[in-house]
């Protein structure tokens, strides 16, 4: 699951795009390494959340939606 955008909840006023990739069920440290990825589905627009807790709740919802679209059971 990947987030592409401005990260407005944390970086108000920053105008550069950021790319954040979350790999499910993966525990190795590969920070800074290059890799291949495919874009399969679009889940939601980027929005400014009033609280970090609401952002975290939306991330869990997006994860569930992503796994459902890929026919992978949500744990």
C-alpha positions as CSV (number, residue, x, y, z in Angstrom):
1,X,0.0,0.0,0.0
2,X,1.5,3.4,-0.9
3,X,0.7,7.0,-0.1
4,X,1.8,9.6,-2.6
5,X,1.3,13.2,-1.8
6,X,2.0,16.2,0.5
7,X,1.3,14.6,3.9
8,X,-0.8,17.6,5.0
9,X,-1.5,16.2,8.5
10,X,2.2,16.4,9.4
11,X,3.7,18.9,6.9
12,X,1.4,21.8,6.4
13,X,2.7,24.1,3.8
14,X,5.2,21.6,2.3
15,X,4.7,21.5,-1.5
16,X,6.9,18.5,-2.4
17,X,5.5,15.1,-3.1
18,X,6.4,12.2,-0.8
19,X,6.1,8.5,-1.4
20,X,5.5,6.1,1.5
21,X,5.3,2.4,0.9
22,X,3.9,-0.1,3.4
23,X,4.6,-3.8,2.7
24,X,2.3,-6.1,4.6
25,X,3.7,-8.9,6.8
26,X,7.3,-7.8,6.1
27,X,9.9,-7.4,8.9
28,X,13.2,-6.7,7.2
29,X,14.8,-3.3,7.2
30,X,15.1,-2.1,3.6
31,X,14.9,1.6,4.3
32,X,16.6,3.5,1.5
33,X,16.8,0.5,-0.9
34,X,15.3,0.6,-4.4
35,X,12.7,-1.9,-5.5
36,X,10.1,-2.6,-8.1
37,X,6.4,-1.9,-7.4
38,X,3.1,-2.0,-9.4
39,X,0.2,0.3,-9.0
40,X,-3.0,-1.7,-9.0
41,X,-5.9,0.3,-7.6
42,X,-6.6,3.8,-6.3
43,X,-8.1,3.8,-2.8
44,X,-8.7,7.4,-1.7
45,X,-7.8,11.0,-2.1
46,X,-5.3,12.7,0.2
47,X,-6.9,14.8,2.9
48,X,-5.9,16.8,6.0
49,X,-7.0,15.0,9.1
50,X,-7.9,17.0,12.3
51,X,-6.0,14.5,14.5
52,X,-3.3,11.9,14.0
53,X,-5.6,9.3,15.5
54,X,-8.1,9.9,12.7
55,X,-5.3,9.5,10.2
56,X,-4.3,6.2,11.8
57,X,-7.9,5.0,11.7
58,X,-8.1,5.8,8.0
59,X,-4.8,4.0,7.3
60,X,-6.3,0.8,8.9
61,X,-9.5,1.3,6.7
62,X,-7.4,1.7,3.6
63,X,-5.3,-1.4,4.4
64,X,-8.5,-3.4,4.8
65,X,-9.8,-2.1,1.5
66,X,-6.5,-2.8,-0.2
67,X,-6.4,-6.4,1.0
68,X,-10.1,-7.0,0.1
69,X,-9.4,-5.8,-3.5
70,X,-6.5,-8.1,-3.7
71,X,-8.5,-11.0,-2.3
72,X,-6.2,-11.4,0.7
73,X,-7.9,-12.0,4.1
74,X,-7.6,-9.1,6.6
75,X,-6.2,-10.1,9.9
